[in-house]
Amino acid sequence: MKGPMMIRGICIIAILLSGACGNGLHAQQDAQFSQYIFNHIYINPAYAGYREETTIHAFFRSQWTGVPGAPQTASLAFDGTLKNRRVGLALQVSEDKLGAQNKRAAYGNYSYTIPTGYTSKLAFGLGVGFVQLGLDGSKLDPLDQGDLYIPPDMQSAIVFDSRAGVWFSDESFYAGFSINNLLATHMDGHKDKTLLTPTPRPHYYLTAGGLLYLSERLALRPSFLLKDDRGGPTSLDLNLFALLNERIWIGASYRTGIVLYDKSYLQYDPRKVNAVVGLAEFFVNDQIRIGYAYDYSLNALKNYNYGTHELSVSYYIDKNRSASDRCYTF
């Protein structure tokens, strides 16, 4: 993993994620993944307990396959609801690697739901936990030996963190807004100043979508996700999925950078950082769902990688619901 190819790979990634290779070691964006569409707990703590049943969900993502030091992300989430159906609880653990950087996180999430109509409800959520930030200087091969910005070995620091969100839904529509990494940036000032570990920025997520019933065996699910960290590029996902035979979701996403406000400090046009995603999820039986997503870059990076692969598995502990019932929940 050493040598010029490692440095070039990491610089390409850092430029795309942070806007400048030199700043990549000091600020870190949240991991990008595609199958949040089927479990929003990864971006919004108010989603905890939304399905009103106990669920275990895991995913693994290998991004930009073939690029040295490219991102790899794995996560496991366990969520459910208390008997009154008003309180949701979720535990989420994750690990994200980007070249010499790594980030491990664990959050406990709490949500409280208020009925607002016959089928509609509004949930408020809060997550608290910790993030372990690491930088392994031994994986870097600097051009200038003795560079003070590259540590000689592994550095790590643990910071406390929190997240908050709100989630509204009814039978055919949902919308959510959340903020992640609320405390991590502020806690960074309390760690050892000699540590060069990256610090997550606050991330803002706005999402909405709906279900359009075309027949008993066909439904469409359009949605979008807007993601911003007030530092790197603003990202927009436009998604459209079809539900077939009440068991199979198949669809596509278009992901692109957009300009909402002045970010002239970025060293590239964020609108040229885009990709298309093909995604399928299906129920093996009433309790197990498997998903796969393939991301293909549409920018210059497509010449340096073999795409992005993401695999997910969900297990529903409740045996009293069918796969068709679960397909019609967001």
Phi and psi in degrees as a GROMACS rama.xvg file:
@    title "Ramachandran Plot"
@    xaxis  label "Phi"
@    yaxis  label "Psi"
@TYPE xy
-101.743  173.888  LYS-2
104.935  177.047  GLY-3
-58.1595  -36.174  PRO-4
-63.7402  -36.3501  MET-5
-63.6626  -47.6416  MET-6
-62.8314  -44.6813  ILE-7
-63.6707  -41.5547  ARG-8
-62.2153  -44.9804  GLY-9
-65.2255  -39.6075  ILE-10
-64.8718  -40.9386  CYS-11
-58.8816  -46.4574  ILE-12
-64.403  -45.2436  ILE-13
-63.3773  -38.79  ALA-14
-61.8627  -43.1976  ILE-15
-70.8634  -33.8501  LEU-16
-89.8545  -30.4495  LEU-17
-121.27  -11.4764  SER-18
92.4721  -13.8912  GLY-19
-160.466  135.201  ALA-20
-64.256  -33.7751  CYS-21
-69.7427  -23.0337  GLY-22
-94.4824  -4.4453  ASN-23
-63.5963  -25.5295  GLY-24
-85.0145  -6.78883  LEU-25
-112.214  -16.68  HIS-26
-138.685  144.883  ALA-27
-136.568  133.103  GLN-28
-86.1848  155.886  GLN-29
-64.415  153.686  ASP-30
-61.2427  143.243  ALA-31
-94.7635  134.121  GLN-32
-150.898  164.981  PHE-33
-105.707  -26.5772  SER-34
-91.8599  18.5581  GLN-35
-58.1409  -23.3057  TYR-36
-58.0162  -27.4585  ILE-37
-106.994  2.42038  PHE-38
-162.013  94.2819  ASN-39
-77.4273  2.14086  HIS-40
-61.7849  -23.9172  ILE-41
-69.5877  -21.735  TYR-42
-119.323  -12.3043  ILE-43
-145.285  114.778  ASN-44
-67.8183  -19.8243  PRO-45
-68.9369  -12.1607  ALA-46
-77.3544  -12.6774  TYR-47
-55.7621  125.763  ALA-48
77.2957  5.35311  GLY-49
-57.4311  -40.7786  TYR-50
-74.8791  -9.31785  ARG-51
58.9431  36.3089  GLU-52
-158.282  162.277  GLU-53
-82.7845  128.028  THR-54
-136.288  141.109  THR-55
-115.928  129.537  ILE-56
-136.016  134.753  HIS-57
-135.905  147.155  ALA-58
-146.49  155.333  PHE-59
-133.625  134.561  PHE-60
-129.697  127.498  ARG-61
-114.335  108.244  SER-62
-96.1873  142.188  GLN-63
51.3173  56.4089  TRP-64
-55.2462  130.642  THR-65
103.764  -16.1422  GLY-66
-88.1722  122.866  VAL-67
-57.6428  131.11  PRO-68
76.5758  13.4592  GLY-69
-65.6682  156.178  ALA-70
-62.5742  140.573  PRO-71
-134.179  131.591  GLN-72
-132.604  136.835  THR-73
-135.792  142.923  ALA-74
-149.863  151.346  SER-75
-134.542  129.19  LEU-76
-128.031  139.464  ALA-77
-129.399  118.664  PHE-78
-142.098  158.351  ASP-79
-168.157  -170.102  GLY-80
-136.657  153.779  THR-81
-77.7102  172.15  LEU-82
-61.3713  -30.0144  LYS-83
-78.0717  -3.32692  ASN-84
64.8322  3.42828  ARG-85
-92.415  -32.2313  ARG-86
-104.678  125.419  VAL-87
-111.683  144.781  GLY-88
-130.643  142.755  LEU-89
-149.644  142.121  ALA-90
-116.341  131.341  LEU-91
-134.434  128.013  GLN-92
-125.387  147.457  VAL-93
-153.124  159.708  SER-94
-139.127  132.663  GLU-95
-131.125  127.072  ASP-96
-118.592  137.308  LYS-97
-143.073  97.3214  LEU-98
59.7566  -123.138  GLY-99
-82.3419  -7.12091  ALA-100
-90.8574  148.674  GLN-101
-146.333  153.371  ASN-102
-141.483  122.45  LYS-103
-114.614  138.71  ARG-104
-143.107  150.939  ALA-105
-143.338  130.113  ALA-106
-132.331  139.218  TYR-107
-101.132  128.665  GLY-108
-116.51  141.228  ASN-109
-129.918  136.564  TYR-110
-134.239  149.9  SER-111
-128.081  128.256  TYR-112
-107.924  135.502  THR-113
-117.502  119.709  ILE-114
-63.7506  134.283  PRO-115
-118.603  -0.162878  THR-116
-174.837  -169.115  GLY-117
-61.7175  -42.7363  TYR-118
-121.931  -8.58642  THR-119
-89.8893  153.446  SER-120
-153.198  154.369  LYS-121
-125.671  126.858  LEU-122
-120.333  142.676  ALA-123
-116.478  136.559  PHE-124
-133.301  151.725  GLY-125
-141.556  135.341  LEU-126
-124.872  139.68  GLY-127
-132.187  147.677  VAL-128
179.408  -153.718  GLY-129
-141.207  157.936  PHE-130
-128.08  129.026  VAL-131
-102.306  119.158  GLN-132
-105.849  132.6  LEU-133
-134.484  150.498  GLY-134
-141.812  118.181  LEU-135
-102.56  98.0441  ASP-136
-64.8557  -21.1875  GLY-137
-69.0988  -16.2821  SER-138
-88.5135  -1.03205  LYS-139
-106.771  147.051  LEU-140
-125.887  84.0632  ASP-141
-67.8288  148.625  PRO-142
-70.4976  -35.9032  LEU-143
-105.834  109.031  ASP-144
-64.8487  142.7  GLN-145
83.2814  13.1123  GLY-146
-58.9606  121.43  ASP-147
-67.097  -19.0861  LEU-148
-86.8537  0.844575  TYR-149
-121.139  112.768  ILE-150
-69.4978  152.258  PRO-151
-72.7713  -22.6044  PRO-152
-148.39  -158.861  ASP-153
-74.7431  130.384  MET-154
-118.193  146.869  GLN-155
-151.856  153.828  SER-156
-148.998  147.53  ALA-157
-113.973  128.546  ILE-158
-126.971  146.351  VAL-159
-79.3687  153.056  PHE-160
-150.11  166.007  ASP-161
-148.772  165.155  SER-162
-147.511  155.471  ARG-163
-147.16  154.091  ALA-164
-166.399  170.209  GLY-165
-134.826  145.317  VAL-166
-141.711  125.599  TRP-167
-117.736  140.342  PHE-168
-156.412  154.147  SER-169
-139.582  -158.901  ASP-170
-68.6083  -24.4507  GLU-171
-131.509  7.98723  SER-172
-152.241  148.193  PHE-173
-145.613  155.873  TYR-174
-153.675  144.084  ALA-175
-149.529  150.915  GLY-176
-136.979  136.813  PHE-177
-149.888  159.291  SER-178
-129.728  123.687  ILE-179
-107.43  162.219  ASN-180
60.3025  45.7307  ASN-181
-68.5214  -38.2533  LEU-182
-103.742  -21.2952  LEU-183
-56.9585  -43.5021  ALA-184
-63.2338  -40.4553  THR-185
-72.2742  -32.3377  HIS-186
-73.9229  -17.8163  MET-187
-58.9775  -32.0599  ASP-188
-68.8459  -13.5154  GLY-189
-96.0994  -6.83015  HIS-190
-88.3758  169.57  LYS-191
-56.2802  125.537  ASP-192
-66.1674  -18.5054  LYS-193
-80.2396  -11.6134  THR-194
-79.5398  132.802  LEU-195
-106.342  20.3823  LEU-196
-64.9294  143.037  THR-197
-69.6086  153.249  PRO-198
-119.758  127.769  THR-199
-65.6428  141.055  PRO-200
-85.5779  157.018  ARG-201
-61.7318  134.234  PRO-202
-117.549  140.369  HIS-203
-115.648  130.574  TYR-204
-125.139  127.408  TYR-205
-124.927  125.366  LEU-206
-141.421  153.743  THR-207
-160.233  155.267  ALA-208
-170.951  178.52  GLY-209
-158.045  173.886  GLY-210
-117.942  129.047  LEU-211
-114.205  113.566  LEU-212
-86.5068  112.233  TYR-213
-93.1565  -30.5131  LEU-214
-164.5  -177.362  SER-215
-67.0444  -23.4932  GLU-216
-113.919  4.43004  ARG-217
-144.684  129.035  LEU-218
-140.809  150.384  ALA-219
-112.091  145.889  LEU-220
-131.503  90.3447  ARG-221
-83.4239  148.835  PRO-222
-162.251  168.596  SER-223
-144.249  158.86  PHE-224
-138.045  126.908  LEU-225
-111.117  125.988  LEU-226
-127.779  132.413  LYS-227
-147.701  146.514  ASP-228
-125.6  11.1568  ASP-229
59.382  23.1161  ARG-230
-143.412  -58.742  GLY-231
-85.7579  -167.763  GLY-232
-68.6566  146.617  PRO-233
-79.8565  132.473  THR-234
-113.631  138.691  SER-235
-126.399  125.861  LEU-236
-106.289  129.334  ASP-237
-113.933  120.209  LEU-238
-122.841  145.309  ASN-239
-145.129  122.935  LEU-240
-128.448  151.265  PHE-241
-117.952  135.21  ALA-242
-98.1805  120.564  LEU-243
-112.074  127.423  LEU-244
55.1719  27.9391  ASN-245
58.8134  24.1449  GLU-246
-140.74  -25.4777  ARG-247
-122.529  126.513  ILE-248
-103.416  131.122  TRP-249
-141.125  137.974  ILE-250
-176.34  -164.898  GLY-251
-148.562  157.715  ALA-252
-130.971  150.5  SER-253
-120.457  121.618  TYR-254
-114.213  129.177  ARG-255
-147.726  155.947  THR-256
-82.8727  145.119  GLY-257
-132.487  164.655  ILE-258
-112.299  107.792  VAL-259
-97.5263  -29.2937  LEU-260
-155.811  174.371  TYR-261
-63.2926  119.866  ASP-262
-134.568  50.6267  LYS-263
-65.0159  -15.1255  SER-264
-72.4241  -17.2224  TYR-265
-65.646  139.83  LEU-266
-91.4145  21.5583  GLN-267
-159.845  166.12  TYR-268
-84.8202  112.325  ASP-269
-61.3241  -21.5702  PRO-270
-71.1916  -11.5825  ARG-271
-96.1545  0.444364  LYS-272
-97.0423  94.3076  VAL-273
-143.993  167.143  ASN-274
-159.568  160.595  ALA-275
-115.217  149.047  VAL-276
-129.432  130.443  VAL-277
-105.878  135.322  GLY-278
-143.39  141.649  LEU-279
-141.084  139.986  ALA-280
-135.836  138.891  GLU-281
-148.098  153.815  PHE-282
-89.4112  119.153  PHE-283
-67.9466  -41.2933  VAL-284
-149.477  -166.179  ASN-285
-69.3448  -13.5635  ASP-286
-116.777  -14.7902  GLN-287
-120.463  127.983  ILE-288
-123.757  136.049  ARG-289
-121.203  138.404  ILE-290
-132.64  151.225  GLY-291
-141.709  137.724  TYR-292
-131.894  143.071  ALA-293
-126.884  121.113  TYR-294
-102.537  135.946  ASP-295
-125.262  120.807  TYR-296
-70.7509  142.236  SER-297
-106.724  2.57689  LEU-298
-105.096  -167.628  ASN-299
-60.1218  -23.0376  ALA-300
-64.7959  -20.3505  LEU-301
-60.78  -22.1654  LYS-302
-80.8946  -6.51942  ASN-303
-117.164  3.06554  TYR-304
-147.307  170.268  ASN-305
-112.511  31.9823  TYR-306
88.4069  177.777  GLY-307
-120.497  134.155  THR-308
-117.531  136.374  HIS-309
-139.094  127.019  GLU-310
-121.868  137.235  LEU-311
-135.877  153.217  SER-312
-137.709  132.035  VAL-313
-120.315  141.079  SER-314
-128.81  122.699  TYR-315
-100.923  116.845  TYR-316
-73.5965  -33.2756  ILE-317
-66.2295  123.167  ASP-318
-94.7441  1.45842  LYS-319
-92.8676  0.165368  ASN-320
-117.305  148.61  ARG-321
-94.7076  166.393  SER-322
-62.8011  -35.9837  ALA-323
-65.3226  -38.4583  SER-324
-62.4275  -41.7441  ASP-325
-72.4445  -29.7927  ARG-326
-64.2533  -26.805  CYS-327
-93.4083  10.3403  TYR-328
-104.244  151.054  THR-329
